[in-house]
Amino acid sequence: MTTTPIKPNNNQKSLLEPLTAEQKDKAIAMLQEWCDVDETEAQEQRETGEYLEKALDEERVRIGAEQVKRSH
């Protein structure tokens, strides 16, 4: 099987060009919208985080107990 080497295309535009002012404004507006939550939503997010943390801790204990059982 013969392969042809790939040559870099130095004429290609960079994919990491700086954003335009309009693009920056749109990105900032989108991030601000994501961060703009009322107190009720913030409380729900805190409660969800606490629930997930507890569930993960319980799962770690369960997995640890199973590993101890297998090693004996």
C-alpha positions in Angstrom: 0.0 0.0 0.0 1.4 3.4 -1.0 0.6 6.5 1.0 0.9 10.1 0.0 2.3 12.4 2.6 0.0 15.3 3.7 1.4 18.7 3.0 0.4 21.6 5.2 -1.7 24.2 3.5 -0.1 27.5 4.6 -2.7 29.5 2.7 -5.5 28.4 5.0 -7.0 30.9 7.4 -6.3 30.3 11.1 -9.3 28.8 13.0 -8.3 30.9 16.0 -8.8 34.3 14.7 -9.7 37.1 17.1 -13.4 37.7 17.6 -15.0 40.7 16.1 -16.6 43.3 18.4 -20.0 42.0 17.5 -19.1 38.4 18.3 -17.6 39.5 21.6 -20.8 41.4 22.5 -23.0 38.4 21.6 -20.8 36.1 23.7 -20.9 38.4 26.7 -24.7 38.8 26.4 -25.1 35.0 26.3 -22.9 34.4 29.3 -24.7 37.1 31.3 -28.0 35.5 30.4 -26.8 32.1 31.6 -25.6 33.7 34.9 -28.8 35.7 35.4 -30.9 33.5 37.8 -33.4 34.5 40.4 -33.1 33.4 44.0 -35.6 30.6 43.6 -33.6 29.0 40.8 -30.3 29.6 42.7 -31.8 27.7 45.7 -33.0 24.9 43.5 -29.5 24.6 42.0 -27.9 24.5 45.5 -30.3 21.8 46.6 -29.6 19.8 43.4 -25.9 20.1 44.1 -26.3 18.9 47.7 -28.4 16.0 46.6 -25.9 14.9 43.9 -23.0 15.2 46.4 -24.8 13.0 48.9 -25.7 10.5 46.2 -22.1 10.3 45.1 -20.9 9.9 48.7 -23.3 7.0 49.2 -22.2 5.4 46.0 -18.6 5.7 47.0 -19.4 3.9 50.3 -21.4 1.2 48.5 -18.6 0.6 46.0 -16.0 0.5 48.8 -18.1 -2.0 50.7 -18.4 -4.2 47.6 -14.6 -4.1 47.1 -14.0 -5.1 50.7 -16.4 -8.1 50.3 -14.6 -9.3 47.2 -11.1 -9.1 48.7 -12.1 -11.4 51.6 
